[in-house]
Amino acid sequence: MQKYEGMIAAMATPMKPDESLDFDAITRLVRHLFAKGLHGILAGGTTGEYNLMSISERKDLFKCAVEAAKGTGGYVVAGASCFRTSDTVALAGYAGEIGADFVLVLPPYYHTTTKQGVYDYFKTVSENTKAGVLIYHYPAATNILLEPEFLAELGKFDNIVGIKNTADMEHTSKLIALNAHYEGFKISNGYEHLFLPTLACGGDGCMGIVQNLVPAQMREMYDLVRKNDIAGAAKINEKMVPIYNMLETADEPCPGPVKYGLELQGLSAGLPRRPIVGVSEGMKVKIEQVMKQAGVL
C-alpha cells in the first residue's frame, strides 16, 4: 500500500453541458495533475460534487480515475461517504476492488449518532475494503467535532491509515503531537491557509482545492518544507494566498471558481451541476486577475 502523504488535489469533476461526466476531460485532468508533481488525487470529494451524483456515477468516476492514474506513480483516493453504513461499505469495497489506494469517509452527520456509533461505523468500513481508509474530519461542514484523542483511537485500526483534518490549527497540531511516534496514521489538512503550518508542525500532507490550479507550486512548497526551508516555502505560500481566498466564498460557492480556473488553463471542466451555479462575470474577471498576478496563467 502506498503511503498517504504529500500534496493531493481534491479534484474537480469535469462535466459536459448536459451535466453528464466528461470521462475524456477527467482522464486528461488526472494525468495533468500527476505530471505536475502531485502525489495523489481525490476523485469524487466535495469539490468533485459527489453529493450530486448517483452511486453508479461515483463508481464510474472512480474507475476512470484509477485507469487514468496507471503508470503515473501517483495514488487515487476515492470519496466514499454515504449516509447509510451499508452504502458506504459497498462504495468503499468497490473502490478497493478496482484499485483505488484509499477511500475518504466522513463521519455520520445530519442525522447524527453517538461516539460509539461513529467508532462502529469506521470500524465496519475499515473491515470491508481493500483500500486504506482515510477519515474526513470537517466540522465546519458537518457540525461534527471529534476530539484529537478520539481520532487517534480510530487511527489504531489496521486499515485506517490517515485523516484529512479540515479543522483549525489547534486541533490539527494536537492530533500531530498525539501521533508523533505512530507511523501507521498519516495526517493532512484540507484547509489551504493551514497547509504550511500543518507541514511545518510535522503533518504528512495537504489535500485541497488549490492543487487543481497550482499543482507544481504546491509540490514545490511541500518539498521545501521537507528540506527544512520554511522561509522558501513561505514565499510560495504568500504568493498563493490570493488564490486560496477566491476558491470558496459565500457568494461564489465551490466548485464554480476552480472549474473556471481550470478552463482558463485550457483544461475543460464544464459547469457545476445544478443547483450549484457557475461563477458570475465579475468573479471571472477576478479569477483571471488573481491567477495572472500569481504567475500561474
C-alpha positions in Angstrom: 0.0 0.0 0.0 1.2 3.5 -0.8 1.8 5.9 2.0 -0.8 8.6 2.4 1.4 11.7 2.3 2.3 14.6 0.1 0.2 17.0 -2.0 -3.2 15.8 -3.1 -5.8 17.5 -5.3 -9.4 17.4 -4.2 -10.1 17.1 -7.9 -13.0 18.9 -9.6 -15.1 16.6 -11.8 -15.3 17.8 -15.4 -18.8 17.6 -16.9 -20.4 18.1 -20.3 -23.1 20.7 -21.0 -25.8 18.1 -20.3 -24.2 17.6 -16.8 -23.0 14.1 -17.6 -19.5 13.1 -16.6 -16.8 14.0 -19.2 -14.5 11.0 -19.0 -12.0 12.3 -21.6 -11.6 15.5 -19.6 -11.4 13.6 -16.3 -8.6 11.5 -17.7 -6.8 14.5 -19.0 -7.1 16.3 -15.7 -5.8 13.3 -13.7 -2.8 12.9 -15.9 -2.1 16.6 -15.9 -2.1 16.8 -12.1 0.3 13.9 -11.7 2.5 15.3 -14.5 2.8 18.5 -12.5 4.2 16.6 -9.5 1.2 15.8 -7.2 1.4 12.7 -5.1 -2.3 11.9 -5.2 -5.8 12.9 -6.3 -9.2 12.7 -4.6 -11.9 11.6 -7.0 -15.5 12.3 -6.0 -14.9 14.5 -3.0 -16.9 17.6 -2.1 -15.1 19.7 -4.8 -15.9 16.8 -7.1 -19.6 17.1 -6.5 -20.1 13.6 -5.1 -23.3 14.6 -3.3 -24.9 15.4 -6.7 -24.1 12.1 -8.3 -25.7 8.7 -8.2 -23.9 5.7 -6.8 -23.4 4.4 -10.3 -21.8 7.6 -11.5 -19.5 7.7 -8.5 -18.3 4.2 -9.4 -17.8 5.2 -13.0 -15.7 8.2 -11.8 -13.6 6.1 -9.5 -12.9 3.6 -12.4 -11.9 6.4 -14.8 -9.6 8.0 -12.2 -7.9 4.7 -11.4 -7.4 3.9 -15.1 -6.0 7.4 -15.8 -3.6 7.2 -12.9 -1.9 4.0 -14.1 1.7 4.5 -14.8 1.9 7.9 -13.2 3.3 6.8 -9.9 0.6 8.7 -8.1 -2.2 7.4 -5.9 -6.0 7.7 -6.1 -8.3 8.5 -3.1 -12.0 7.7 -3.7 -14.6 9.7 -1.9 -16.8 7.0 -0.5 -19.0 8.9 2.0 -22.7 7.9 2.2 -25.4 8.4 4.8 -26.1 4.7 5.3 -23.3 2.4 6.6 -24.2 -0.3 4.0 -23.9 2.2 1.1 -20.5 3.4 2.3 -19.3 -0.1 2.8 -20.5 -1.0 -0.8 -18.8 2.0 -2.3 -15.6 1.7 -0.4 -15.5 -2.0 -1.2 -15.9 -1.3 -4.9 -13.2 1.3 -4.8 -10.8 -1.1 -3.2 -11.6 -3.9 -5.7 -10.9 -1.7 -8.8 -7.6 -0.5 -7.4 -8.2 2.8 -5.6 -5.4 3.2 -3.0 -7.5 4.9 -0.4 -11.1 5.9 0.4 -12.1 9.1 2.1 -15.0 8.8 4.5 -16.9 11.5 6.5 -18.3 10.6 9.9 -22.1 10.2 10.1 -23.7 13.6 10.1 -27.0 15.5 9.7 -28.9 12.6 11.4 -26.2 12.2 14.0 -25.2 9.2 16.1 -23.3 8.6 19.3 -19.5 8.5 19.6 -19.8 4.7 19.8 -21.9 4.8 16.6 -19.1 6.8 14.9 -16.5 4.3 16.2 -18.5 1.3 15.0 -19.1 3.0 11.6 -15.4 3.5 10.8 -14.6 0.0 12.2 -17.2 -1.6 9.8 -16.0 0.4 6.8 -12.3 -0.4 7.5 -13.1 -4.1 7.7 -14.8 -4.2 4.4 -12.4 -2.6 1.9 -9.0 -3.4 0.4 -8.3 0.3 0.2 -6.8 2.2 3.1 -9.4 4.2 4.9 -9.0 8.0 5.5 -11.2 9.9 7.9 -12.6 13.1 6.6 -12.9 15.4 9.6 -14.7 18.6 8.5 -16.5 20.1 11.5 -17.4 23.4 9.7 -19.4 21.5 7.1 -20.8 18.5 9.2 -21.1 20.2 12.6 -19.5 17.0 14.0 -16.3 17.8 16.0 -14.3 14.7 17.0 -11.6 15.2 19.6 -8.0 14.5 18.7 -7.8 11.7 21.2 -10.8 10.0 19.7 -9.4 10.3 16.2 -6.1 8.9 17.4 -8.0 5.9 18.7 -9.7 5.4 15.3 -6.2 5.5 13.8 -5.2 2.4 15.6 -7.4 0.2 13.4 -5.2 -1.6 10.9 -6.9 -0.3 7.8 -7.5 3.3 9.0 -4.3 4.9 7.7 -4.9 8.6 7.8 -7.0 11.7 8.1 -8.0 14.8 6.1 -8.4 17.1 9.0 -10.2 20.2 7.8 -10.1 21.7 11.3 -8.4 24.6 13.0 -4.6 24.6 13.7 -5.0 24.0 17.4 -6.9 20.7 16.7 -4.5 19.7 14.0 -1.4 20.3 16.0 -2.8 18.3 18.9 -3.5 15.4 16.6 0.0 15.6 15.1 1.5 15.6 18.6 -0.6 12.5 19.6 0.6 10.7 16.6 4.3 11.8 16.6 5.6 8.3 17.3 2.9 6.3 15.3 3.8 5.7 11.7 0.6 4.0 10.8 -1.7 7.1 10.8 -0.9 10.0 8.4 -2.2 13.5 9.0 -3.1 16.0 6.3 -5.0 19.3 6.4 -7.7 20.2 4.0 -7.8 24.0 4.5 -5.4 25.9 2.2 -4.5 28.6 4.7 -3.2 25.9 7.1 -1.2 23.9 4.6 2.1 25.4 5.5 1.7 25.4 9.3 0.5 21.8 9.2 3.6 20.7 7.3 5.8 22.8 9.5 4.3 21.2 12.6 5.1 17.7 11.3 2.0 16.9 9.3 2.3 14.5 6.4 0.4 16.2 3.6 -2.2 18.5 2.3 -5.4 17.8 0.3 -7.2 20.8 -1.1 -8.9 22.6 -4.0 -6.0 24.8 -4.9 -3.9 21.8 -6.1 -6.2 21.7 -9.1 -4.9 25.1 -10.3 -1.3 25.2 -8.9 -0.1 21.6 -8.6 3.6 22.4 -9.3 3.7 25.2 -6.8 2.1 23.1 -4.1 4.6 20.3 -4.7 7.5 22.8 -4.5 6.2 24.1 -1.2 5.9 20.6 0.2 9.4 19.7 -1.0 10.9 22.9 0.5 9.4 22.1 3.9 10.8 18.6 3.7 14.2 20.2 3.2 13.6 22.4 6.2 13.5 25.5 4.0 10.4 27.1 5.7 11.3 30.6 4.5 11.3 29.4 0.9 8.0 27.6 1.4 6.6 30.7 3.0 7.4 32.8 -0.1 5.4 30.4 -2.3 2.6 30.3 0.2 2.4 34.1 0.3 2.1 34.2 -3.4 -0.7 31.6 -3.4 -2.9 33.2 -0.7 -5.0 35.3 -3.1 -5.8 32.1 -5.0 -6.8 30.4 -1.7 -9.1 33.3 -0.9 -11.0 33.1 -4.2 -11.8 29.4 -4.2 -14.5 29.4 -1.5 -16.6 32.5 -0.9 -20.1 32.9 0.4 -21.3 34.5 -2.8 -19.5 32.3 -5.3 -19.6 28.7 -4.0 -17.2 25.9 -4.8 -16.6 24.3 -7.3 -17.5 27.2 -9.6 -14.3 29.2 -9.1 -11.9 26.2 -9.5 -13.8 24.9 -12.6 -13.5 28.3 -14.2 -9.8 28.5 -13.3 -9.2 25.2 -15.0 -10.9 26.4 -18.1 -8.6 29.4 -18.2 -5.7 27.0 -18.1 -7.1 25.1 -21.1 -8.4 22.1 -19.0 -12.1 21.5 -19.8 -14.1 21.3 -16.6 -17.6 22.5 -17.5 -20.1 24.0 -15.1 -21.1 22.6 -11.7 -24.3 20.5 -11.5 -27.4 22.3 -10.5 -28.4 23.6 -8.1 -24.8 24.8 -7.8 -24.1 27.5 -10.3 -21.1 28.7 -12.2 -19.2 31.9 -11.4 -20.5 35.4 -12.2 -18.9 37.6 -14.8 -17.4 39.7 -12.1 -15.8 36.7 -10.5 -14.5 35.5 -13.8 -12.5 38.8 -14.1 -11.2 38.5 -10.5 -10.1 34.8 -11.0 -8.2 35.7 -14.2 -6.5 38.7 -12.5 -5.6 36.7 -9.4 -4.1 33.9 -11.4 -2.1 36.2 -13.6 -0.8 38.1 -10.5 0.3 34.8 -9.0 2.1 33.9 -12.3 0.1 30.8 -13.0 -1.8 32.0 -16.1 
